[in-house]
Amino acid sequence: MPATPLPRSVCVYCGSRMGADPAFAQAARDAGRLIAQNGWRLVYGAGDVGLMGEVAKAAQAGGAEVFGVIPVHLFDREVGKRDLSTFVVTENMHERKKVMYMNSDAIVVLPGGAGSLDEFFEVLTWRQLGLHDKPILLLNTNGYWDPLLALTRHVVAQGFADASMLEFVTTCDTASDMAATLQAGWA
């Protein structure tokens, strides 16, 4: 009997804090809900705080499988969420990012801080180098990522990257746009 194929997996990078705008938490909940409604699996940083906690709780409430990955040194700080379908504890941040990337079919970046930026730039760099062709989406809630988008255009304008780099990232204003973009790409 053949093995049952895994559902499509969406890796969500986002803040371990809520941020200043309540719309960020709502977007995280909407993203988690839509991941579940589409039968996809959530892959995320295994925290139970901030936007990470919101997206995971919403995905779980909708019945989605949730695959969480947390490094041992962040277990207490990010309140490792143990009631997940899959819970992985890694030795360090590098291993966490690799496990999350390897277990996903697409990357979605919600508002977040330095860690989310680090995760975004790593998958963008890997895409630029031809190491993967997974979709990379920025959930640009209330224009949160506008300065980042301006920076990427500046990098291209100043000759530090080809214009093709800009095509590797899709910007979505809402979680519904995110889901529709993924659905269209996976149709």
N, CA, C and O of each residue as an XYZ file, in Angstrom:
748
protein
N       0.856     -1.180      0.000
C       0.000      0.000      0.000
C       0.898      1.237      0.000
O       1.765      1.365      0.865
N       0.704      2.156     -0.961
C       1.560      3.348     -1.026
C       1.307      4.272      0.165
O       0.208      4.323      0.718
N       2.357      4.997      0.539
C       2.244      5.951      1.649
C       1.342      7.106      1.252
O       1.308      7.514      0.091
N       0.620      7.623      2.217
C      -0.220      8.785      1.978
C       0.681     10.007      1.816
O       1.522     10.269      2.676
N       0.516     10.761      0.721
C       1.382     11.922      0.528
C       1.096     12.998      1.585
O      -0.038     13.179      2.027
N       2.152     13.695      1.969
C       1.988     14.801      2.910
C       1.209     15.923      2.241
O       1.287     16.095      1.025
N       0.461     16.684      3.027
C      -0.200     17.853      2.447
C       0.852     18.899      2.088
O       1.980     18.835      2.577
N       0.497     19.853      1.247
C       1.382     20.984      0.972
C       1.707     21.638      2.304
O       0.851     21.732      3.184
N       2.929     22.083      2.447
C       3.375     22.678      3.705
C       3.790     24.124      3.491
O       4.579     24.440      2.600
N       3.243     24.988      4.321
C       3.522     26.418      4.254
C       4.351     26.804      5.473
O       3.885     26.703      6.608
N       5.578     27.243      5.231
C       6.442     27.720      6.304
C       6.118     29.189      6.550
O       6.179     30.008      5.632
N       5.776     29.515      7.778
C       5.466     30.895      8.141
C       6.549     31.414      9.073
O       6.775     30.867     10.153
N       7.208     32.472      8.643
C       8.145     33.213      9.482
C       7.400     34.443      9.993
O       6.740     35.138      9.221
N       7.505     34.708     11.289
C       6.821     35.869     11.856
C       7.361     36.161     13.244
O       8.186     35.418     13.776
N       6.887     37.246     13.815
C       7.391     37.712     15.095
C       6.970     36.869     16.283
O       5.901     36.258     16.303
N       7.852     36.858     17.270
C       7.528     36.238     18.558
C       6.898     37.272     19.485
O       6.654     37.004     20.662
N       6.642     38.449     18.939
C       5.893     39.503     19.626
C       4.667     39.828     18.782
O       4.563     39.406     17.630
N       3.740     40.581     19.367
C       2.505     40.941     18.658
C       2.686     42.133     17.730
O       1.951     42.271     16.752
N       3.659     43.001     18.021
C       3.811     44.205     17.221
C       2.843     45.277     17.674
O       1.983     45.045     18.524
N       2.998     46.461     17.089
C       2.240     47.626     17.523
C       0.835     47.715     16.931
O      -0.026     48.388     17.498
N       0.591     47.059     15.820
C      -0.691     47.177     15.118
C      -1.514     45.901     15.354
O      -1.051     44.812     15.015
N      -2.719     46.010     15.925
C      -3.558     44.819     16.139
C      -3.862     44.056     14.854
O      -4.215     42.878     14.903
N      -3.727     44.717     13.704
C      -3.969     44.037     12.427
C      -2.957     42.928     12.175
O      -3.247     41.987     11.436
N      -1.769     43.022     12.779
C      -0.762     41.973     12.593
C      -1.249     40.647     13.179
O      -1.125     39.598     12.547
N      -1.804     40.704     14.392
C      -2.308     39.485     15.032
C      -3.492     38.926     14.251
O      -3.614     37.710     14.101
N      -4.356     39.792     13.759
C      -5.494     39.321     12.972
C      -5.018     38.659     11.685
O      -5.558     37.628     11.282
N      -4.015     39.240     11.040
C      -3.472     38.643      9.814
C      -2.859     37.275     10.103
O      -2.983     36.352      9.298
N      -2.195     37.145     11.257
C      -1.615     35.850     11.638
C      -2.715     34.815     11.842
O      -2.598     33.678     11.383
N      -3.782     35.210     12.531
C      -4.905     34.286     12.741
C      -5.548     33.915     11.405
O      -5.878     32.753     11.169
N      -5.720     34.908     10.537
C      -6.313     34.641      9.219
C      -5.437     33.691      8.409
O      -5.945     32.793      7.738
N      -4.121     33.889      8.471
C      -3.207     33.013      7.731
C      -3.314     31.579      8.254
O      -3.395     30.636      7.467
N      -3.314     31.415      9.567
C      -3.443     30.077     10.143
C      -4.754     29.414      9.765
O      -4.787     28.231      9.426
N      -5.832     30.181      9.823
C      -7.163     29.655      9.467
C      -7.193     29.211      8.005
O      -7.726     28.148      7.688
N      -6.619     30.026      7.113
C      -6.641     29.703      5.684
C      -5.718     28.529      5.347
O      -6.007     27.752      4.437
N      -4.633     28.404      6.064
C      -3.772     27.225      5.883
C      -4.581     25.972      6.206
O      -4.543     24.990      5.465
N      -5.307     26.014      7.308
C      -6.139     24.866      7.695
C      -7.252     24.621      6.678
O      -7.473     23.482      6.268
N      -7.949     25.671      6.272
C      -9.073     25.514      5.344
C      -8.650     24.902      4.013
O      -9.442     24.222      3.360
N      -7.411     25.140      3.615
C      -6.920     24.601      2.353
C      -6.304     23.216      2.496
O      -5.840     22.635      1.516
N      -6.300     22.684      3.724
C      -5.740     21.359      3.937
C      -4.222     21.332      3.921
O      -3.618     20.275      3.740
N      -3.603     22.494      4.110
C      -2.150     22.572      4.125
C      -1.628     22.365      5.541
O      -2.374     22.478      6.513
N      -0.353     22.066      5.642
C       0.326     21.924      6.932
C       1.090     23.211      7.224
O       1.739     23.772      6.341
N       1.007     23.669      8.457
C       1.789     24.825      8.898
C       3.136     24.339      9.408
O       3.208     23.413     10.217
N       4.205     24.970      8.928
C       5.550     24.776      9.460
C       5.947     26.120     10.038
O       5.892     27.132      9.340
N       6.347     26.147     11.300
C       6.663     27.430     11.927
C       7.625     27.220     13.087
O       8.052     26.096     13.353
N       7.964     28.307     13.778
C       9.002     28.294     14.795
C       8.649     27.719     16.144
O       9.438     27.858     17.079
N       7.507     27.082     16.295
C       7.096     26.335     17.497
C       6.878     27.184     18.738
O       6.750     26.636     19.833
N       6.833     28.505     18.603
C       6.568     29.346     19.760
C       5.078     29.474     20.033
O       4.248     29.314     19.138
N       4.755     29.767     21.290
C       3.361     29.949     21.696
C       3.111     31.403     22.081
O       2.161     31.707     22.803
N       3.961     32.292     21.599
C       3.864     33.713     21.916
C       3.819     34.522     20.628
O       4.192     34.033     19.561
N       3.360     35.760     20.738
C       3.370     36.680     19.610
C       2.589     36.169     18.417
O       1.643     35.394     18.555
N       3.009     36.622     17.227
C       2.336     36.206     16.008
C       2.508     34.710     15.763
O       1.637     34.066     15.178
N       3.646     34.155     16.219
C       3.843     32.705     16.073
C       2.722     31.937     16.763
O       2.147     31.010     16.191
N       2.422     32.325     17.976
C       1.357     31.651     18.708
C       0.005     31.822     18.045
O      -0.795     30.888     18.007
N      -0.253     33.015     17.521
C      -1.547     33.284     16.874
C      -1.747     32.422     15.632
O      -2.808     31.823     15.457
N      -0.733     32.356     14.768
C      -0.882     31.582     13.536
C      -1.043     30.097     13.862
O      -1.837     29.407     13.223
N      -0.295     29.600     14.854
C      -0.380     28.182     15.202
C      -1.728     27.825     15.817
O      -2.330     26.815     15.452
N      -2.201     28.642     16.740
C      -3.495     28.359     17.377
C      -4.627     28.355     16.351
O      -5.524     27.513     16.409
N      -4.578     29.300     15.414
C      -5.633     29.365     14.395
C      -5.561     28.161     13.461
O      -6.592     27.604     13.083
N      -4.350     27.758     13.090
C      -4.209     26.578     12.226
C      -4.698     25.326     12.953
O      -5.405     24.501     12.375
N      -4.319     25.191     14.218
C      -4.775     24.030     15.004
C      -6.289     24.026     15.150
O      -6.926     22.983     15.003
N      -6.868     25.188     15.437
C      -8.323     25.275     15.610
C      -9.056     24.853     14.344
O     -10.170     24.333     14.402
N      -8.410     25.085     13.190
C      -9.009     24.696     11.920
C      -8.716     23.260     11.523
O      -9.176     22.798     10.478
N      -7.954     22.550     12.348
C      -7.678     21.149     12.084
C      -6.416     20.870     11.278
O      -6.209     19.739     10.837
N      -5.575     21.867     11.080
C      -4.355     21.661     10.297
C      -3.306     20.893     11.092
O      -3.261     20.965     12.320
N      -2.476     20.167     10.379
C      -1.265     19.619     10.972
C      -0.334     20.815     11.217
O      -0.256     21.727     10.393
N       0.362     20.803     12.343
C       1.285     21.889     12.665
C       2.630     21.290     13.043
O       2.741     20.496     13.978
N       3.643     21.691     12.293
C       5.012     21.213     12.440
C       5.829     22.362     13.009
O       6.072     23.350     12.316
N       6.255     22.246     14.263
C       6.995     23.309     14.922
C       8.442     22.942     15.151
O       8.763     21.796     15.467
N       9.329     23.936     14.989
C      10.767     23.727     15.139
C      11.328     24.842     16.009
O      11.195     26.020     15.678
N      11.953     24.473     17.117
C      12.471     25.484     18.029
C      13.870     25.076     18.506
O      14.105     23.910     18.824
N      14.794     26.038     18.554
C      16.111     25.700     19.104
C      16.047     25.641     20.626
O      15.254     26.344     21.252
N      16.878     24.808     21.202
C      16.840     24.569     22.641
C      17.003     25.874     23.434
O      16.383     26.030     24.486
N      17.824     26.807     22.949
C      18.065     28.035     23.701
C      16.883     29.008     23.687
O      16.863     29.959     24.468
N      15.900     28.785     22.812
C      14.713     29.652     22.773
C      13.486     28.988     23.382
O      12.409     29.583     23.415
N      13.643     27.770     23.858
C      12.474     27.030     24.341
C      11.709     27.801     25.413
O      10.484     27.892     25.340
N      12.393     28.351     26.394
C      11.713     29.094     27.453
C      11.255     30.463     26.978
O      10.135     30.874     27.282
N      12.093     31.174     26.242
C      11.777     32.534     25.792
C      10.556     32.557     24.880
O       9.695     33.425     25.023
N      10.471     31.624     23.955
C       9.358     31.592     23.008
C       8.247     30.639     23.456
O       7.301     30.399     22.707
N       8.354     30.104     24.652
C       7.359     29.219     25.247
C       7.003     28.113     24.249
O       5.917     28.095     23.671
N       7.948     27.201     24.069
C       7.761     26.110     23.116
C       6.392     25.458     23.233
O       6.007     24.989     24.304
N       5.664     25.432     22.128
C       4.296     24.905     22.068
C       4.367     23.410     21.769
O       4.634     23.003     20.639
N       4.127     22.607     22.790
C       4.328     21.161     22.674
C       3.123     20.397     22.116
O       3.263     19.224     21.770
N       1.973     21.010     22.019
C       0.777     20.283     21.582
C       0.611     20.328     20.059
O      -0.495     20.511     19.551
N       1.708     20.160     19.354
C       1.706     20.230     17.892
C       1.701     18.829     17.291
O       2.004     17.852     17.977
N       1.359     18.734     16.022
C       1.404     17.444     15.325
C       2.830     16.911     15.322
O       3.059     15.720     15.533
N       3.788     17.806     15.079
C       5.210     17.464     15.092
C       5.943     18.575     15.819
O       5.729     19.754     15.537
N       6.804     18.205     16.752
C       7.548     19.186     17.563
C       9.015     18.780     17.543
O       9.376     17.707     18.028
N       9.867     19.649     16.975
C      11.284     19.358     16.832
C      12.084     20.388     17.609
O      11.854     21.589     17.465
N      13.017     19.934     18.426
C      13.932     20.823     19.138
C      15.308     20.677     18.488
O      15.845     19.573     18.395
N      15.873     21.801     18.039
C      17.175     21.786     17.381
C      18.251     22.335     18.313
O      17.951     22.925     19.351
N      19.495     22.131     17.927
C      20.628     22.621     18.710
C      20.830     24.127     18.570
O      21.278     24.783     19.510
N      20.496     24.687     17.378
C      20.781     26.104     17.139
C      19.842     26.674     16.082
O      19.020     25.961     15.507
N      19.983     27.977     15.838
C      19.122     28.679     14.880
C      19.347     28.180     13.451
O      18.393     28.049     12.684
N      20.597     27.903     13.094
C      20.882     27.443     11.730
C      20.145     26.144     11.430
O      19.558     25.977     10.360
N      20.185     25.229     12.392
C      19.503     23.957     12.212
C      17.982     24.167     12.156
O      17.291     23.507     11.379
N      17.466     25.083     12.978
C      16.021     25.381     12.960
C      15.600     25.831     11.567
O      14.635     25.310     11.008
N      16.323     26.798     11.008
C      15.964     27.322      9.690
C      16.029     26.234      8.621
O      15.175     26.175      7.737
N      17.033     25.384      8.703
C      17.170     24.315      7.717
C      16.002     23.334      7.814
O      15.426     22.956      6.794
N      15.650     22.922      9.024
C      14.548     21.976      9.200
C      13.234     22.587      8.699
O      12.445     21.912      8.039
N      13.008     23.853      9.014
C      11.780     24.510      8.557
C      11.745     24.574      7.028
O      10.733     24.246      6.408
N      12.849     24.996      6.434
C      12.924     25.109      4.978
C      12.726     23.746      4.304
O      11.966     23.626      3.343
N      13.413     22.732      4.812
C      13.362     21.405      4.185
C      11.971     20.768      4.272
O      11.641     19.891      3.475
N      11.169     21.202      5.223
C       9.836     20.626      5.411
C       8.722     21.511      4.878
O       7.573     21.393      5.305
N       9.057     22.405      3.940
C       8.032     23.307      3.421
C       8.044     23.334      1.897
O       9.044     23.022      1.249
N       6.890     23.720      1.352
C       6.734     23.883     -0.094
C       6.658     25.346     -0.492
O       6.810     25.681     -1.667
N       6.422     26.226      0.484
C       6.337     27.666      0.238
C       6.718     28.380      1.526
O       6.607     27.831      2.622
N       7.169     29.614      1.367
C       7.564     30.442      2.503
C       6.659     31.665      2.530
O       6.478     32.331      1.510
N       6.090     31.961      3.693
C       5.284     33.167      3.887
C       5.885     33.930      5.063
O       6.113     33.364      6.132
N       6.138     35.218      4.853
C       6.736     36.039      5.899
C       5.719     37.079      6.354
O       5.346     37.977      5.599
N       5.279     36.943      7.595
C       4.390     37.905      8.233
C       5.247     38.960      8.933
O       6.463     38.793      9.016
N       4.652     40.034      9.435
C       5.449     41.011     10.178
C       6.267     40.344     11.280
O       5.825     39.396     11.928
N       7.450     40.863     11.465
C       8.353     40.334     12.479
C       9.576     41.215     12.584
O       9.652     42.272     11.958
N      10.526     40.774     13.375
C      11.724     41.553     13.639
C      12.954     40.990     12.947
O      12.880     40.465     11.836
N      14.085     41.112     13.628
C      15.365     40.713     13.048
C      15.386     39.235     12.675
O      15.943     38.866     11.641
N      14.787     38.388     13.503
C      14.765     36.962     13.181
C      14.000     36.675     11.905
O      14.438     35.868     11.085
N      12.860     37.327     11.729
C      12.070     37.144     10.507
C      12.824     37.666      9.290
O      12.775     37.068      8.215
N      13.520     38.781      9.466
C      14.332     39.317      8.365
C      15.459     38.354      8.006
O      15.731     38.128      6.826
N      16.113     37.788      9.012
C      17.176     36.815      8.781
C      16.637     35.629      7.988
O      17.258     35.191      7.020
N      15.493     35.118      8.392
C      14.890     33.978      7.706
C      14.521     34.343      6.274
O      14.771     33.570      5.349
N      13.927     35.520      6.091
C      13.554     35.981      4.750
C      14.771     36.091      3.840
O      14.768     35.564      2.727
N      15.813     36.775      4.313
C      16.972     36.992      3.453
C      17.697     35.686      3.140
O      18.282     35.552      2.064
N      17.670     34.732      4.048
C      18.317     33.456      3.750
C      17.592     32.734      2.619
O      18.240     32.275      1.678
N      16.256     32.620      2.687
C      15.551     31.913      1.610
C      15.584     32.708      0.314
O      15.584     32.121     -0.768
N      15.612     34.047      0.408
C      15.728     34.856     -0.804
C      17.098     34.649     -1.448
O      17.193     34.508     -2.667
N      18.140     34.629     -0.650
C      19.492     34.400     -1.173
C      19.596     33.025     -1.819
O      20.159     32.886     -2.905
N      19.053     32.009     -1.152
C      19.077     30.662     -1.718
C      18.332     30.618     -3.050
O      18.760     29.941     -3.985
N      17.228     31.335     -3.132
C      16.464     31.383     -4.393
C      17.281     32.082     -5.473
O      17.328     31.630     -6.617
N      17.925     33.187     -5.103
C      18.743     33.949     -6.040
C      19.891     33.093     -6.579
O      20.284     33.230     -7.737
N      20.420     32.216     -5.737
C      21.528     31.344     -6.127
C      21.058     30.081     -6.859
O      21.879     29.258     -7.265
N      19.749     29.928     -7.027
C      19.212     28.778     -7.742
C      19.135     27.509     -6.912
O      19.049     26.412     -7.465
N      19.167     27.644     -5.584
C      19.119     26.468     -4.720
C      17.691     25.959     -4.483
O      17.506     24.835     -4.017
N      16.700     26.767     -4.796
C      15.303     26.321     -4.700
C      14.442     27.206     -5.586
O      14.881     28.252     -6.065
N      13.209     26.764     -5.792
C      12.248     27.573     -6.545
C      10.913     27.656     -5.808
O       9.858     27.820     -6.423
N      10.977     27.539     -4.478
C       9.762     27.634     -3.669
C       9.238     29.070     -3.699
O      10.025     30.017     -3.713
N       7.920     29.232     -3.710
C       7.358     30.584     -3.636
C       7.744     31.254     -2.312
O       7.766     30.615     -1.260
N       8.044     32.539     -2.390
C       8.319     33.361     -1.209
C       7.303     34.499     -1.225
O       7.276     35.306     -2.154
N       6.473     34.556     -0.191
C       5.438     35.581     -0.112
C       5.654     36.455      1.113
O       5.961     35.959      2.198
N       5.492     37.758      0.929
C       5.490     38.707      2.048
C       4.050     39.095      2.305
O       3.381     39.615      1.412
N       3.561     38.850      3.510
C       2.228     39.311      3.895
C       2.404     40.728      4.420
O       2.819     40.934      5.560
N       2.087     41.690      3.583
C       2.386     43.102      3.810
C       1.234     43.821      4.517
O       0.679     44.788      3.994
N       0.889     43.344      5.690
C      -0.229     43.887      6.463
C      -0.014     45.370      6.746
O       0.989     45.766      7.341
N      -0.972     46.179      6.308
C      -0.924     47.639      6.497
C       0.411     48.243      6.085
O       0.887     49.197      6.700
N       1.014     47.678      5.034
C       2.258     48.228      4.490
C       3.491     47.964      5.328
O       4.509     48.635      5.157
N       3.418     46.981      6.246
C       4.546     46.724      7.141
C       5.856     46.513      6.387
O       6.897     47.017      6.810
N       5.820     45.782      5.285
C       7.046     45.454      4.557
C       7.412     46.478      3.490
O       8.373     46.252      2.754
N       6.700     47.585      3.371
C       7.047     48.592      2.358
C       8.508     49.033      2.436
O       9.151     49.125      1.391
N       9.074     49.313      3.631
C      10.495     49.693      3.668
C      11.428     48.577      3.170
O      12.452     48.857      2.547
N      11.076     47.325      3.444
C      11.880     46.204      2.958
C      11.812     46.125      1.437
O      12.826     45.901      0.775
N      10.636     46.305      0.895
C      10.479     46.278     -0.560
C      11.274     47.409     -1.209
O      11.890     47.223     -2.258
N      11.256     48.586     -0.574
C      12.050     49.708     -1.086
C      13.541     49.375     -1.040
O      14.285     49.718     -1.959
N      13.973     48.710      0.026
C      15.381     48.322      0.147
C      15.781     47.347     -0.955
O      16.854     47.489     -1.542
N      14.935     46.361     -1.245
C      15.281     45.402     -2.297
C      15.368     46.098     -3.658
O      16.233     45.766     -4.468
N      14.488     47.048     -3.908
C      14.573     47.814     -5.165
C      15.854     48.649     -5.198
O      16.480     48.784     -6.249
N      16.240     49.204     -4.059
C      17.471     49.994     -3.958
C      18.697     49.119     -4.238
O      19.614     49.543     -4.942
N      18.716     47.910     -3.693
C      19.822     46.978     -3.921
C      19.978     46.707     -5.417
O      21.095     46.685     -5.935
N      18.865     46.502     -6.103
C      18.892     46.267     -7.546
C      19.349     47.533     -8.270
O      20.213     47.469     -9.144
N      18.777     48.676     -7.912
C      19.125     49.942     -8.582
C      20.605     50.273     -8.426
O      21.201     50.882     -9.315
N      21.194     49.883     -7.318
C      22.606     50.171     -7.071
C      23.541     49.098     -7.629
O      24.752     49.155     -7.413
N      22.984     48.127     -8.340
C      23.800     47.143     -9.037
C      24.293     45.973     -8.204
O      25.222     45.277     -8.614
N      23.690     45.739     -7.039
C      24.129     44.636     -6.199
C      23.307     43.368     -6.377
O      23.584     42.350     -5.742
N      22.312     43.426     -7.228
C      21.518     42.242     -7.563
C      20.845     42.479     -8.904
O      20.576     43.618     -9.284
N      20.577     41.396     -9.613
C      19.837     41.492    -10.867
C      18.377     41.804    -10.570
O      17.863     41.471     -9.502
N      17.723     42.441    -11.516
C      16.307     42.772    -11.354
C      15.459     41.518    -11.137
O      14.376     41.596    -10.558
N      15.945     40.369    -11.596
C      15.192     39.124    -11.422
C      14.951     38.807     -9.946
O      13.996     38.105     -9.613
N      15.813     39.323     -9.053
C      15.623     39.066     -7.627
C      14.251     39.557     -7.165
O      13.626     38.939     -6.303
N      13.788     40.657     -7.734
C      12.500     41.226     -7.338
C      11.337     40.296     -7.703
O      10.278     40.343     -7.077
N      11.541     39.461     -8.707
C      10.497     38.536     -9.145
C      10.380     37.315     -8.233
O       9.414     36.560     -8.335
N      11.346     37.116     -7.349
C      11.337     35.950     -6.472
C      10.414     36.131     -5.275
O      10.147     35.173     -4.549
N       9.925     37.346     -5.061
C       9.087     37.649     -3.898
C       7.741     38.171     -4.384
O       7.676     39.083     -5.209
N       6.673     37.583     -3.865
C       5.321     38.045     -4.164
C       4.780     38.736     -2.923
O       4.841     38.195     -1.818
N       4.253     39.929     -3.116
C       3.695     40.691     -2.000
C       2.182     40.514     -1.979
O       1.513     40.669     -3.000
N       1.655     40.189     -0.806
C       0.217     40.010     -0.615
C      -0.225     40.949      0.502
O       0.422     41.027      1.547
N      -1.313     41.652      0.282
C      -1.806     42.590      1.298
C      -2.613     41.910      2.390
O      -2.676     42.404      3.515
N      -3.229     40.783      2.069
C      -4.076     40.094      3.043
C      -3.775     38.593      3.032
O      -3.165     38.071      2.098
N      -4.212     37.925      4.078
C      -4.067     36.474      4.140
C      -4.882     35.807      3.031
O      -4.477     34.767      2.510
N      -6.004     36.381      2.671
C      -6.792     35.829      1.558
C      -6.009     35.890      0.261
O      -6.039     34.945     -0.527
N      -5.298     37.009      0.028
C      -4.431     37.117     -1.155
C      -3.333     36.052     -1.112
O      -2.998     35.449     -2.132
N      -2.780     35.831      0.082
C      -1.742     34.822      0.258
C      -2.259     33.448     -0.152
O      -1.614     32.738     -0.924
N      -3.421     33.081      0.367
C      -3.993     31.775      0.067
C      -4.297     31.639     -1.423
O      -4.027     30.596     -2.019
N      -4.857     32.683     -2.024
C      -5.181     32.642     -3.455
C      -3.922     32.505     -4.296
O      -3.917     31.785     -5.294
N      -2.855     33.190     -3.902
C      -1.584     33.107     -4.632
C      -1.026     31.691     -4.570
O      -0.580     31.149     -5.581
N      -1.052     31.090     -3.378
C      -0.565     29.717     -3.242
C      -1.434     28.734     -4.008
O      -0.920     27.835     -4.672
N      -2.752     28.901     -3.918
C      -3.672     28.014     -4.648
C      -3.387     28.057     -6.151
O      -3.334     27.021     -6.813
N      -3.204     29.267     -6.675
C      -2.960     29.436     -8.101
C      -1.632     28.793     -8.510
O      -1.533     28.192     -9.579
N      -0.630     28.920     -7.668
C       0.668     28.352     -7.976
C       0.704     26.838     -7.886
O       1.524     26.191     -8.537
N      -0.188     26.269     -7.077
C      -0.218     24.830     -6.870
C      -1.317     24.141     -7.660
O      -1.503     22.930     -7.535
N      -2.045     24.895     -8.472
C      -3.157     24.314     -9.247
C      -2.653     23.407    -10.343
O      -3.449     22.837    -11.088
